[in-house]
Amino acid sequence: MKEKRMFLGADDPQKIVLQPVFYRSPLVVTSPVEAPKETCLYIEGPKDHLEFLFPHLVNLVKQAPVDPQNKWGTWTGVTGGYATGRITLFYRYGASLLDTMILLEHHFRRDIVFYRDLRLADTSFLEVFLSGRNSRWYDKFPLTRLPDGLEANGSVEFPQRTVSV
């Protein structure tokens, strides 16, 4: 029997990473390789950007339609925020590695633009880190186009960060 372990987000050795996600934002979205039935996306980064994003994710969960047949998946909840240093966004769909990659590459990016009008980064990278007993695998996929189904990028941008001295 395989032992369950806690997912460590960006610090986990086995993960799928999407970065940069948003225009002018250093936020990073990660997901475990071995996703449970209800996949979680961890969003980590600066406090001010987590504060800005959190209400958009709450509204994404409220606005996106529920998929009772589970053909394309459903956003089911959001927890955390700036106080925890990360936001956890839940999505019910498949649990395979490919399902999770599609969730990050397509569903998340498409829905955040379509339902919340947030502007995506011009170029993002989907990175996959796998490690087993005797093997390691890493691959990086550039995402230079908008997800299928979108005609234009969103117009809502993250506020510019101010650096204090």
PLY file of the C-alpha trace (Angstrom):
ply
format ascii 1.0
element vertex 165
property float x
property float y
property float z
element edge 164
property int vertex1
property int vertex2
end_header
0.00 0.00 0.00
1.30 3.42 -0.94
1.84 5.83 1.91
0.04 9.18 1.67
2.24 12.21 2.01
1.58 15.89 2.40
2.06 18.05 -0.71
4.58 20.87 -0.13
3.61 23.16 -3.01
6.52 24.83 -4.79
8.97 23.06 -2.42
7.70 19.57 -3.29
10.06 17.38 -5.35
7.13 15.96 -7.37
4.89 18.64 -8.80
3.43 20.33 -11.83
4.19 24.05 -11.93
2.65 26.86 -13.96
4.62 30.11 -13.98
4.38 32.97 -14.59
0.60 32.81 -14.74
-0.48 36.42 -14.69
0.81 39.54 -16.36
3.07 41.48 -13.93
2.72 38.94 -11.14
5.25 36.50 -9.67
2.52 34.11 -8.42
3.23 30.41 -8.98
0.56 27.71 -9.31
1.49 24.13 -8.38
-0.34 20.84 -8.20
0.67 17.44 -6.86
1.63 14.80 -9.42
-0.56 12.22 -7.73
-3.76 14.23 -7.56
-6.68 13.04 -5.46
-10.18 12.97 -6.98
-10.58 16.61 -6.00
-7.42 18.18 -7.36
-5.92 21.10 -5.51
-3.95 23.93 -7.01
-1.64 25.78 -4.64
-1.09 29.42 -5.50
1.94 30.93 -3.78
3.60 34.31 -3.88
3.65 37.80 -2.40
1.00 38.75 0.14
-0.35 41.70 -1.87
-0.89 39.54 -4.97
-2.59 36.79 -2.95
-4.89 39.45 -1.46
-5.72 40.73 -4.94
-6.35 37.25 -6.38
-8.37 35.67 -3.56
-11.74 37.39 -4.24
-11.36 36.61 -7.96
-10.97 32.91 -7.15
-13.97 32.96 -4.79
-16.04 34.47 -7.59
-14.63 31.96 -10.11
-15.96 29.12 -7.94
-19.35 30.88 -7.69
-19.62 31.84 -11.40
-18.28 28.79 -13.25
-21.01 26.25 -14.00
-21.20 22.96 -12.13
-20.61 19.87 -14.28
-22.88 17.14 -12.79
-21.66 14.48 -15.28
-18.02 15.38 -14.55
-17.13 15.55 -18.27
-14.99 18.66 -18.02
-14.74 19.25 -14.25
-16.00 21.70 -11.64
-14.35 24.34 -9.46
-15.46 23.34 -5.96
-13.82 25.65 -3.44
-11.05 27.96 -2.36
-9.27 28.31 0.98
-6.35 30.17 2.48
-5.18 33.60 1.55
-2.45 36.02 2.37
-2.33 34.99 6.05
-1.31 31.41 5.15
1.06 32.44 2.36
-0.89 30.50 -0.22
-4.34 29.95 -1.68
-5.67 26.47 -2.35
-8.15 26.16 -5.22
-10.08 22.89 -5.60
-11.26 21.31 -8.84
-13.11 18.00 -9.29
-12.12 16.03 -12.37
-9.62 13.33 -13.30
-6.67 12.24 -11.22
-4.13 11.28 -13.88
-0.96 13.24 -14.59
-2.38 14.29 -17.98
-5.64 15.50 -16.37
-3.69 17.70 -13.97
-1.48 19.07 -16.75
-4.60 19.94 -18.79
-6.16 21.54 -15.72
-3.22 23.91 -15.35
-2.50 24.49 -19.03
-6.08 24.90 -20.21
-8.97 24.91 -17.68
-7.44 27.20 -15.07
-6.02 29.69 -17.56
-9.19 29.73 -19.70
-11.60 30.06 -16.78
-9.65 32.78 -14.97
-9.80 34.90 -18.15
-13.35 33.97 -19.21
-15.05 34.33 -15.81
-12.81 36.89 -14.06
-11.19 38.80 -16.96
-7.70 38.52 -15.42
-4.82 39.07 -17.83
-2.50 36.12 -18.36
1.25 36.40 -18.84
2.30 36.62 -22.48
4.40 33.46 -22.07
4.03 30.87 -19.31
5.78 27.59 -18.67
4.28 24.31 -17.54
6.97 22.33 -15.73
6.65 18.70 -14.64
8.91 17.28 -11.94
8.69 13.51 -11.32
10.89 11.35 -9.17
10.68 7.70 -8.33
12.82 5.15 -6.61
15.46 4.99 -9.32
14.47 7.68 -11.76
13.87 11.37 -12.20
12.09 13.15 -15.02
11.70 16.83 -15.78
10.14 18.60 -18.72
9.24 22.20 -19.49
6.51 23.23 -21.94
6.24 26.86 -23.13
2.70 28.24 -23.35
2.71 31.11 -25.81
-0.92 31.13 -26.91
-4.19 31.70 -25.12
-6.13 28.54 -24.22
-8.57 27.26 -26.86
-11.92 28.98 -26.61
-10.53 32.41 -25.78
-10.49 35.16 -28.38
-8.68 37.74 -26.25
-6.65 37.98 -23.08
-8.24 39.46 -19.96
-8.04 43.15 -19.17
-7.72 43.09 -15.35
-4.07 43.36 -14.32
-2.40 42.89 -10.97
-1.41 46.15 -9.31
2.22 47.11 -9.77
4.34 46.11 -6.82
6.11 48.82 -4.92
9.48 47.99 -3.46
10.12 49.53 -0.09
13.66 50.46 0.90
0 1
1 2
2 3
3 4
4 5
5 6
6 7
7 8
8 9
9 10
10 11
11 12
12 13
13 14
14 15
15 16
16 17
17 18
18 19
19 20
20 21
21 22
22 23
23 24
24 25
25 26
26 27
27 28
28 29
29 30
30 31
31 32
32 33
33 34
34 35
35 36
36 37
37 38
38 39
39 40
40 41
41 42
42 43
43 44
44 45
45 46
46 47
47 48
48 49
49 50
50 51
51 52
52 53
53 54
54 55
55 56
56 57
57 58
58 59
59 60
60 61
61 62
62 63
63 64
64 65
65 66
66 67
67 68
68 69
69 70
70 71
71 72
72 73
73 74
74 75
75 76
76 77
77 78
78 79
79 80
80 81
81 82
82 83
83 84
84 85
85 86
86 87
87 88
88 89
89 90
90 91
91 92
92 93
93 94
94 95
95 96
96 97
97 98
98 99
99 100
100 101
101 102
102 103
103 104
104 105
105 106
106 107
107 108
108 109
109 110
110 111
111 112
112 113
113 114
114 115
115 116
116 117
117 118
118 119
119 120
120 121
121 122
122 123
123 124
124 125
125 126
126 127
127 128
128 129
129 130
130 131
131 132
132 133
133 134
134 135
135 136
136 137
137 138
138 139
139 140
140 141
141 142
142 143
143 144
144 145
145 146
146 147
147 148
148 149
149 150
150 151
151 152
152 153
153 154
154 155
155 156
156 157
157 158
158 159
159 160
160 161
161 162
162 163
163 164
